[in-house]
Amino acid sequence: MAQVPTPVGPPTAPPSDISQGSSVPHVDDKRFIKDAVLDGMTEVELGKIAVKKASNPQVRDFAQRMVEEFSETNRALLRVASDETVAVAKTIDSKHQARIDRLAKLSGAEFDRAYIQDEIKQRHQDLKEFNGASQGARDPGLKNFATSTLASLEDHQNALKTLAKGIK
């Protein structure tokens, strides 16, 4: 009986833990891996398009960086997927292809603005998902992968904010 009042006694601590980690119990390792692989493949393809279509050299440089970094990240993620025996897509699905197709139709400064805005939106989503996986993934290898990738994603986000200011 003495233990019942103790957990109920500090109600301020558990709600903050629960509110911060409300998505933690909902992390599905396999789903995260599958989604991250598709997102990563999409980032590489968008980067390749941006290298060709961007009119701003800083946008082209950023895009090339995305091709290189996401290619490396994808290889690391595929090792995790293999370790976990998760079957992942080999090609981009229609949802991600629509994102690529939308941007591929643009060119010049219009492309630059749309690409940077799309990347900002995606990086915000990536950070949310990778934070969740770094805290709530069940597999230690996946948790480590997500945690180690966060700094790079945050760096991308900062670079994107700087780029967005320069290409309004």
Summary of the structure (lengths in Angstrom):
residues: 168
radius of gyration: 19.1
end to end distance: 63.2
largest distance: 70.0
contacts: 501
relative contact order: 0.15
helix: 80%
strand: 0%
